Amino acid sequence: MTKIKTEKQYKAACARVEELLKVVTNEISADDKDFLELDLISDLVEDYEEEHL
């Protein structure tokens, strides 16, 4: 799996998470492409924050 390596990538990932949170609801399927993207990017952001913040 890839990793967020720079602050610029981190900020872009956080911005994408914010966009996805507007469309992903509790009723959305776990197989939905937006849900999957949100899940993956959130994990990357979390890993970056644990390491750098």
N, C-alpha and C positions, 0 to 999 in steps of 0.2 A: 504494500500500500504506500501511497505517496505521503509526504509530510509537508507541513507548512514550514518554510525555511526563513522567510523574511517578514518584517513587520508589514510591508506592503501587501504581501500575500495574505497575512492575517487580517488586515483591514478589509481586503476584498472579500475574504471568506465571511467575515462578520456581516458585511453589507448583503451578501447573498443569503445568509441565514435570515436576516431581517425581511428580505423580499419573500422568501419561502414561508415564513411564519404568517404572512398575510393570506396565503392560499391553502396552507395545510391546516385542516381542522381535526377535531377528535373523531369525526365521522369518516375520515378518509381511509381508504384501504392501505394496509401495510405494503401492498404491492404497487402502489401508485408511484410514478416516477418522481414526483415532487417530494413525496414522503421519503423515498429512498435517498434522494439527493440531500435533503435536510438532515437525515440521520448520519450520512457519511461526512458531510461538511461539519456538522456539530461535533462529531468525534475528533476530527482534525483540529478544530478550534480548541477543544478541551485539552488535547495533547499539547498544543502549543502553549496554552496558558499555564498548564502545570509545569512546563519546562522553563518558561521565560517570565512569568508574572507572579 
